[in-house]
């Protein structure tokens, strides 16, 4: 990855959060197209609550394919964990179980 792109990501992150990004945040955003990075930072900026863990917020936004039009929703992680374990016991992989739980949440 070009150092210019890392510099652009760092600058955009600083504009969105008024803080310098951690190494982990840069590594998370580096492989993404710059437009997607800007979109993710806009989502973080628009969050109705303060973001306590930007890296976890960004990781979840990437994994769940958030867009500025779809705001993050409050999720009961304990219930999701139980549901994921249920599907894992049925023979699904961890990623498959997580995807099933997330798709069921989106449906309703």
Backbone as a ProteinNet text record, in pm:
[ID]
protein_1_A
[PRIMARY]
XXXXXXXXXXXXXXXXXXXXXXXXXXXXXXXXXXXXXXXXXXXXXXXXXXXXXXXXXXXXXXXXXXXXXXXXXXXXXXXXXXXXXXXXXXXXXXXXXXXXXXXXXXXX
[TERTIARY]
85.3	0	89.1	50.6	128.8	120.1	230.5	229	136.4	115.2	22.7	-119.3	-156.9	-291	-306.8	-203.2	-207.4	-218.8	-146.6	-152.4	-292.6	-353.7	-489.3	-589.7	-573.5	-662.3	-647.1	-522.2	-497.4	-558.7	-544.7	-600.4	-753.3	-813.6	-960.1	-1008.8	-937.2	-973.1	-966.1	-860.4	-846	-958	-997.3	-1106.9	-1237.1	-1260.3	-1385.3	-1390	-1275.2	-1277.3	-1203.1	-1124.4	-1038.7	-931.8	-901	-793.3	-712.1	-587.3	-504.1	-540.6	-549.6	-589.7	-480.7	-522.9	-429	-374.3	-266.8	-209.1	-312.7	-389	-491	-599.8	-639.2	-740.7	-688.3	-564.3	-503.2	-498.1	-453.5	-443.4	-580.1	-683.5	-818.6	-871	-837.4	-888.8	-802.1	-676.2	-580.9	-622.1	-672.7	-706.5	-833.9	-909.9	-1037.8	-1017	-1108.1	-1103.7	-1124.6	-1059.7	-1064.2	-1207.1	-1291.3	-1430.4	-1502.4	-1473.3	-1534.8	-1484.6	-1355.5	-1298.8	-1373.5	-1394.2	-1466.1	-1609.1	-1671.3	-1807.7	-1813.3	-1718.8	-1714.9	-1691	-1603.8	-1576.7	-1698.2	-1773.7	-1897.9	-1998.7	-2008	-2098.4	-2059.4	-1928.8	-1881.5	-1912.5	-1894.9	-1921.6	-2070	-2156.8	-2301	-2359.3	-2279.4	-2329.8	-2397.7	-2519.1	-2591.6	-2527.7	-2447.2	-2377.1	-2227	-2152.8	-2007.5	-1952.8	-1857.8	-1796.9	-1680.8	-1696.6	-1594.4	-1476.2	-1503.2	-1398.1	-1406.9	-1337	-1345.6	-1308.5	-1208.1	-1166.4	-1277.6	-1338.7	-1448.8	-1569.2	-1597	-1706.6	-1681.7	-1559.8	-1526.4	-1528	-1476.3	-1475.2	-1618.1	-1707	-1846.7	-1912.4	-1882	-1938.3	-1893.4	-1768.7	-1716.9	-1782.4	-1784.7	-1840.1	-1987.5	-2060.8	-2205.5	-2244.3	-2143.2	-2163.9	-2257.5	-2230.1	-2310.7	-2290.1	-2391.7	-2381.8	-2433.3	-2407.6	-2456.1	-2608.4	-2678.4	-2824.6	-2872.6	-2792	-2830.8	-2750.3	-2812.8	-2744.3	-2731.1	-2627.2	-2612.2	-2729.6	-2765.3	-2875.2	-2823.2	-2890.4	-2851	-2875.9	-2776.7	-2783.4	-2754.8	-2831	-2805.4	-2700.6	-2575.5	-2464.8	-2478.4	-2533.9	-2550.1	-2642	-2753.7	-2848.1	-2782.5	-2710.5	-2643.4	-2541.2	-2468.8	-2368.4	-2435	-2547	-2620	-2669.9	-2725.4	-2774.4	-2660.5	-2546.1	-2431.2	-2386.8	-2379.3	-2339.7	-2438.8	-2565.1	-2667.7	-2637.1	-2605.8	-2577	-2443.1	-2347.3	-2217.4	-2236	-2319.9	-2347.4	-2419.3	-2492.6	-2560.6	-2465	-2338.9	-2239.9	-2195.4	-2247.1	-2204.6	-2069.5	-1994.6	-1870.5	-1905.3	-1808	-1830.2	-1879.2	-1815	-1855.2	-1995.9	-2028.4	-2162.7	-2267.7	-2238	-2332	-2354.6	-2246.8	-2257.3	-2341.1	-2319.4	-2395.3	-2543.7	-2575.3	-2716.2	-2781.9	-2714.7	-2770.5	-2790.3	-2691.5	-2702.5	-2811.6	-2826	-2931.3	-3069.3	-3081.8	-3209.7	-3243.6	-3140.6	-3163.3	-3211.9	-3152.4	-3191.5	-3334.3	-3377.3	-3512.3	-3621	-3586.3	-3695.4	-3688.1
-118.4	0	123.6	220.4	343.4	422.4	489.4	570.6	691.1	735.8	846.6	809.6	684.3	639	627.8	581.2	573.5	713.4	805	944.4	1002.2	969.9	1018.7	957.7	828.7	762.5	827.2	850.8	912.8	1051.9	1128.9	1264.5	1260.9	1172.5	1161.1	1117	1024.7	977.4	1093	1172.3	1286.4	1387.4	1410.3	1504.1	1452.1	1321.9	1263.4	1253.9	1226	1196.5	1298.6	1383	1479.8	1411.4	1286.9	1212.9	1141.6	1105.5	1033.4	884.6	817.2	675.5	586.1	480	380.8	299.7	229.6	142.7	39.5	-14.8	-115.1	-57.6	66.5	130.3	149.4	193.3	211.3	77.5	-27.9	-160.3	-212.6	-180.1	-222.4	-151.4	-22.9	57.7	51.6	18.1	22	-60	-182	-260.2	-214.5	-126.5	-83.3	28.7	38	153.6	282.4	390.5	515.3	566.3	548.6	592.7	519.1	390	312.9	360.4	394.8	448.4	576.2	664.2	788.9	760.2	663.7	625.8	573.7	488.7	434	543.1	636.9	746.8	838.3	854.5	931.6	861.6	730.5	653.9	673.1	665.3	682	823.2	921.5	1060.8	1083.3	1013.6	1030.3	951.8	870.3	786.5	872.7	835.8	916.8	914.4	812.8	802	812.2	857	860.9	719.7	709	579.8	558.3	460.4	436.1	358.3	268.5	186.8	197.6	295.3	314.5	190.6	116.4	-1.6	-105.8	-132	-228.5	-179.4	-50.3	9.1	-10.1	22.5	9.8	-136.2	-224.9	-367.6	-418	-378.3	-421	-359.4	-233.2	-166.4	-234.8	-279	-348.7	-485.7	-561.3	-697	-699.6	-599.2	-596.7	-507.2	-456.8	-377.3	-258.1	-181.1	-63.6	41.8	122.8	238.7	360.1	480.6	599.3	601.4	532.2	528.6	430.9	330.1	232	257.3	313	343.3	216	208.9	91.4	77.6	-45.6	-68.7	-139.6	-116.5	-178.5	-328.7	-405.5	-550.6	-612.1	-714	-787.1	-893.5	-866.6	-956.7	-1091	-1092.3	-1217.7	-1312.4	-1260.8	-1341.9	-1388.8	-1299.3	-1337.8	-1448.3	-1439.5	-1539.6	-1676.4	-1677.4	-1802.1	-1859.6	-1773.4	-1819.6	-1872.5	-1803.3	-1850.3	-1987.6	-2006.2	-2136.1	-2245.4	-2211.3	-2306.4	-2357.6	-2265.9	-2305.1	-2376.9	-2339.8	-2408	-2553.9	-2576.5	-2713.4	-2795.5	-2726.4	-2795.4	-2828.5	-2782.6	-2817.9	-2704.3	-2584.7	-2470.8	-2419.7	-2352.5	-2289.2	-2163.1	-2105.1	-1982.3	-1871	-1856.9	-1751.5	-1775.3	-1900.8	-1931.3	-1902.4	-1941.5	-1917.6	-1768.5	-1690.6	-1545.7	-1484.6	-1530.3	-1477.4	-1510.8	-1630.3	-1668.9	-1580.5	-1560.8	-1478.3	-1334.7	-1280.8	-1142.8	-1129.3	-1227.9	-1219.3	-1230.7	-1313.1	-1322.7	-1190.6	-1122.1	-993.6	-890	-892.1	-796.7	-819.3	-946	-979.4	-933.9	-931.6	-886.9	-901.8
0	0	0	-76.6	-85.5	44.2	78.3	200	183.5	59.6	34.7	71.8	44.4	78.7	229.7	298.2	444.7	502.4	442.9	487.5	466.6	352.6	323.9	422.2	452.4	548.4	685.5	726.8	857.2	864.8	757.8	754.8	761	681.9	683.6	821.3	883.1	1016.8	1116.6	1106.7	1197.5	1178.7	1055.9	1029.1	1090.2	1077.9	1127.2	1278.9	1342.3	1486	1572.1	1509.7	1578.8	1664.2	1631.3	1697.2	1589.8	1624.2	1528.4	1534.5	1419.2	1420.8	1479	1544.6	1595.6	1477.8	1503.1	1401.3	1356.2	1452.1	1421.2	1329.7	1353.9	1269.3	1127.3	1115.6	982.2	909.6	979.4	918.1	875.5	949.7	917.2	792.1	779.2	668.5	542.8	558.3	447	324.6	340.5	220.8	148.6	209.8	152.2	50.7	-47.9	-137.9	-57.2	-99.7	-23.4	-7.1	-108.6	-97.7	15.5	31.3	139.4	275.4	282.3	406.4	445.2	349	376.5	422	358.9	394.5	538.2	575	711.1	814.8	782.2	875	888.2	781	787.1	878.7	866.9	953.6	1099.1	1126.1	1263.3	1312.2	1226.4	1262.2	1290.5	1217	1230.9	1348.2	1412.1	1520.9	1626.6	1667	1764.8	1903.9	1930.1	2058.4	2034.4	2133.2	2117.8	2094.6	2004.2	1972.4	2068.6	2158.5	2259.9	2203.8	2110.4	2050.4	1898.1	1840.1	1695.1	1613.5	1657.3	1580.4	1578.6	1693.1	1697.2	1617.6	1625.4	1548.9	1399.8	1354.7	1212.7	1168.4	1252.1	1218.7	1198	1288.2	1276.2	1152.1	1126.4	1008.7	880.1	877.5	759	747.4	857.6	854.9	820	866.3	844.2	726.9	656.9	535	557.2	663.9	691.1	583.5	564.6	475.7	553	502.6	574.5	590.7	502.8	512.4	618.3	650	751	876.9	973.5	1098.3	1180.7	1264.1	1348.8	1445	1470.8	1564	1688.2	1798.1	1923.6	1915	1955.9	1944.8	2080.9	2116.8	2239.3	2207.1	2240.1	2206.8	2277.1	2396.2	2469.1	2392	2344.9	2267.3	2137.2	2069.6	1945.3	1970.6	2079.1	2112.4	2132.7	2202.9	2225.5	2092.7	2007.5	1877.6	1791	1790.1	1712.6	1761.1	1891.6	1947.1	1907.8	1900.8	1858.7	1717.4	1625.8	1487.6	1475.5	1558.2	1556.9	1599.6	1700.7	1746.3	1639.8	1551	1441.2	1326.4	1336.1	1234.4	1144.8	1166	1086.5	1136.4	1047.6	1090.6	1168	1235.8	1312.8	1219.7	1103.2	1008.5	955	924.7	875.1	982	1105.5	1215.4	1235.4	1232.9	1250	1138	1014.7	901.2	913.9	957.5	975.7	1080.4	1193	1300.7	1252.5	1180.9	1132.6	1027.7	939.8	836.9	901.2	1005.5	1076	1146.3	1197.8	1263.6	1161.4	1042.1	937.5	891.6	889.5	842.7	938.4	1063.9	1144.5	1286.9
[MASK]
++++++++++++++++++++++++++++++++++++++++++++++++++++++++++++++++++++++++++++++++++++++++++++++++++++++++++++

